[in-house]
């Protein structure tokens, strides 16, 4: 499978429509608190928000593959990035750090196999790893957040599965922040939008990691404190400096545009803010076009 890092032009991407993930009103009423949603999502409004999200996602011509309904998964399955990883060798299925999400990798496996996509391995106990903690810095370098969702055993297994596909796996220790019950990934505080540009929330970035990125020539679009909770740091690159983000982050948006980025937004009250998952979380990119030879 091709690996255009995190910023190459998006060509093929996996999603799970809100209409599918939030289909059962009884499940919403029963599970939203257990899953740490801030409020129960409104299924009808969520579906409308998701349609606008898809319009923006496909604006560059990307092919969208939609995961089918699966009775074993929860509302969280709308955040498809976390259950699998894409490597140059093929797909790696994760093992979720959030126990309630444990069935998602097997559900994704069934879909990937039906689509004829190669699966090269899976993280197994005692390892845990979630896709939101894995960030390609370039085609040969991957950073992995070590936090409550991703542990040392999971990182070691990923390193073995990657083999000679990478030159370096950089482990980034994550802060406690709000503890193990909260959703906090490496990509909660950084979103690359070009080879040399990233949207960051610096107050929660480990200093060595931030310094390493700066030494690599990365410029930072800083997210202000008031826009961290509204997911200003969660920005999906549709291509180099071609960005998709949740609306309601005007300072971050203006700073991106000042850096030469094109920015599209979508209303994310139901599909993003309530469940803690922005546009990167809602997507599992499969193929991106390399931006440089």
C-alpha positions in Angstrom: 0.0 0.0 0.0 1.3 3.5 -0.7 2.3 5.7 2.2 2.1 9.4 1.6 2.6 10.1 5.2 -0.1 12.3 6.8 -0.1 15.1 4.2 0.0 13.6 0.8 -3.1 14.1 -1.4 -5.8 11.9 -0.1 -6.8 9.2 -2.6 -8.7 6.5 -0.7 -10.1 6.7 2.8 -12.3 4.5 5.2 -15.2 6.1 7.1 -18.2 5.0 9.0 -21.3 7.1 8.4 -23.1 8.6 11.4 -26.2 7.0 10.0 -24.6 3.6 10.5 -22.7 4.3 13.8 -25.6 6.0 15.5 -28.4 3.9 14.0 -29.9 2.5 17.3 -31.6 5.1 19.5 -31.7 2.6 22.4 -27.9 2.1 22.1 -27.4 5.9 22.2 -29.5 6.3 25.3 -27.9 3.4 27.0 -24.2 3.9 26.2 -23.3 7.5 25.7 -22.3 8.1 29.3 -20.4 4.9 29.6 -18.4 5.8 26.5 -17.7 9.3 27.9 -19.6 11.3 25.3 -20.4 14.7 26.7 -24.1 14.3 25.7 -26.2 11.8 23.6 -25.7 12.5 19.9 -28.8 13.5 18.0 -28.9 10.9 15.2 -30.7 13.0 12.6 -28.5 16.0 13.1 -25.4 13.8 13.2 -26.4 12.3 9.8 -26.8 15.8 8.3 -23.4 16.9 9.7 -21.8 13.8 8.3 -23.1 14.5 4.8 -21.4 17.9 4.9 -18.3 16.3 6.2 -18.3 13.8 3.3 -18.7 16.6 0.8 -15.6 18.2 2.0 -13.7 14.9 2.3 -14.5 14.0 -1.3 -13.9 17.5 -2.7 -10.4 16.4 -4.0 -11.8 13.3 -5.6 -10.9 10.8 -2.9 -12.5 7.4 -3.0 -14.5 6.7 0.1 -15.0 3.2 1.5 -17.8 3.0 4.1 -17.7 0.4 6.9 -20.9 -1.5 7.3 -23.1 -1.8 10.4 -21.8 -4.2 13.0 -23.8 -5.1 16.0 -20.7 -5.8 18.1 -19.4 -2.2 17.9 -20.4 0.9 19.8 -21.0 4.6 19.1 -17.2 5.1 19.2 -16.8 3.1 16.0 -17.5 6.3 14.0 -13.9 7.2 14.9 -12.4 4.7 12.5 -8.8 5.8 12.7 -8.1 4.2 16.0 -8.7 0.5 15.2 -6.1 0.1 12.4 -2.9 1.4 11.0 -1.6 1.7 7.5 2.0 0.7 6.8 3.9 0.3 3.5 3.5 -3.5 4.0 -0.3 -3.3 4.5 -2.8 -2.9 7.3 -2.0 -3.6 11.0 -5.0 -4.1 13.2 -4.8 -2.4 16.6 -5.7 -3.6 20.1 -7.7 -0.9 21.8 -6.6 0.8 25.0 -10.2 1.7 25.7 -11.8 -1.6 26.7 -15.3 -0.7 25.3 -13.8 -0.4 21.8 -12.2 -3.8 21.8 -14.4 -5.2 19.1 -13.6 -2.6 16.5 -10.4 -4.1 15.0 -12.2 -7.4 14.2 -15.1 -5.5 12.6 -12.6 -3.6 10.5 -10.8 -6.8 9.6 -14.0 -8.2 8.1 -14.5 -5.1 6.0 -10.8 -5.0 4.8 -10.9 -8.7 3.9 -14.2 -8.2 1.9 -12.5 -5.4 0.0 -9.4 -7.5 -0.7 -7.0 -5.3 1.3 -3.8 -6.8 2.7 -3.6 -7.3 6.5 -0.1 -7.9 7.6 -0.6 -8.3 11.4 -2.4 -7.4 14.6 -1.4 -6.1 18.0 -2.0 -8.8 20.6 -2.2 -8.9 24.4 -0.6 -7.5 26.4 0.0 -4.8 23.8 -2.3 -1.9 23.1 -2.1 0.7 20.4 -4.7 3.1 18.9 -4.4 4.8 15.6 -4.7 8.3 17.0 -1.3 7.7 18.7 0.6 6.9 15.5 1.9 9.7 13.3 4.0 9.4 10.2 6.6 12.3 10.1 7.8 11.2 6.7 7.8 8.0 4.7 10.5 6.4 6.8 9.9 7.9 10.3 6.9 7.3 12.6 6.2 8.8 16.0 4.1 6.8 18.5 2.5 8.4 21.5 2.9 6.4 24.8 -0.1 7.2 26.9 -3.1 5.5 28.4 -4.3 4.1 25.1 -0.9 2.8 23.7 1.6 0.9 25.8 5.2 -0.3 25.5 4.2 -3.8 24.4 2.1 -2.5 21.6 4.8 -0.2 20.4 7.3 -3.0 20.4 5.0 -5.2 18.4 4.4 -2.3 15.9 8.2 -1.8 15.6 8.6 -5.5 14.7 5.7 -5.4 12.2 7.2 -2.4 10.5 10.6 -4.0 10.1 12.7 -2.5 7.4 9.8 -0.2 6.2 11.0 2.5 8.6 14.3 4.0 9.7 13.1 5.2 13.1 10.2 4.7 15.5 10.1 7.7 17.9 8.3 7.1 21.2 6.6 10.2 22.5 5.6 10.1 26.2 2.2 11.7 26.7 1.0 13.8 29.7 -1.5 12.5 32.2 -3.8 15.4 31.3 -7.3 14.2 32.5 -6.4 10.7 33.2 -7.1 7.2 31.7 -10.8 7.7 31.3 -10.4 10.6 28.9 -9.6 10.4 25.2 -6.1 11.8 24.6 -3.9 10.7 21.8 -0.7 12.1 20.2 -2.9 13.5 17.5 -4.9 15.4 20.1 -2.1 17.9 20.1 -0.6 17.8 16.6 -1.9 17.6 13.1 0.6 17.8 10.2 -0.8 19.7 7.2 2.3 19.9 5.1 5.8 18.4 5.1 7.0 21.5 7.0 3.9 22.7 8.7 1.8 21.4 11.6 -1.1 22.6 13.7 -0.1 22.2 17.4 -1.4 22.8 20.9 2.0 23.5 22.5 1.0 23.5 26.2 0.4 19.7 26.1 3.3 18.8 23.8 6.3 17.1 25.3 9.3 19.4 25.0 11.7 17.0 23.4 9.2 16.1 20.7 8.4 19.8 19.9 12.1 20.6 19.8 12.8 17.6 17.5 10.1 18.8 15.1 11.5 22.3 15.1 15.0 20.9 14.3 13.4 19.0 11.4 12.3 22.4 10.0 8.6 22.1 11.0 6.8 25.4 11.4 3.9 25.6 13.9 0.4 26.9 13.6 -0.4 27.5 17.3 -3.8 26.6 18.6 -5.0 29.1 21.3 -6.2 27.7 24.7 -9.8 28.7 24.0 -9.8 26.5 20.8 -8.3 23.4 22.2 -11.6 22.0 23.6 -13.3 22.8 20.3 -10.7 20.6 18.5 -8.7 23.4 16.9 -5.7 21.0 17.0 -7.5 18.2 15.1 -7.1 19.1 11.4 -7.2 16.6 8.6 -4.9 17.3 5.6 -6.7 16.5 2.4 -3.4 17.3 0.7 -0.5 19.7 1.4 -2.0 22.8 3.1 -5.5 21.7 2.1 -7.2 21.4 5.4 -10.5 20.2 6.9 -11.4 21.1 10.5 -14.4 21.5 12.8 -16.0 24.9 12.5 -15.8 27.3 15.5 -12.0 27.7 15.6 -11.6 31.1 13.9 -8.2 31.9 15.3 -6.6 28.6 14.3 -8.3 28.9 10.9 -7.0 32.4 10.3 -3.5 31.3 11.3 -3.7 28.4 8.9 -4.8 30.6 6.1 -2.0 33.1 6.9 0.4 30.2 6.4 -1.0 29.7 2.9 -3.5 26.9 3.7 -6.9 26.3 2.2 -9.4 25.5 5.0 -12.8 23.9 4.8 -14.9 23.5 7.9 -17.9 21.4 8.9 -20.4 21.6 11.8 -19.2 18.9 14.2 -21.4 19.3 17.3 -22.9 15.8 17.0 -20.2 13.8 15.2 -17.1 15.4 16.7 -17.5 17.5 19.8 -19.8 15.2 21.8 -17.6 12.1 21.2 -14.2 13.8 21.3 -13.2 12.9 17.7 -12.4 15.4 15.0 -11.8 14.9 11.3 -8.6 12.9 11.7 -10.4 10.6 14.1 -13.4 10.2 11.6 -11.1 8.9 8.9 -8.7 6.1 8.2 -6.7 7.2 5.1 -5.6 4.2 3.1 -3.8 5.9 0.2 -2.1 9.2 -0.2 -0.1 10.5 -3.1 3.5 11.2 -2.2 4.1 15.0 -2.2 7.8 14.8 -3.0 10.0 12.3 -4.9 
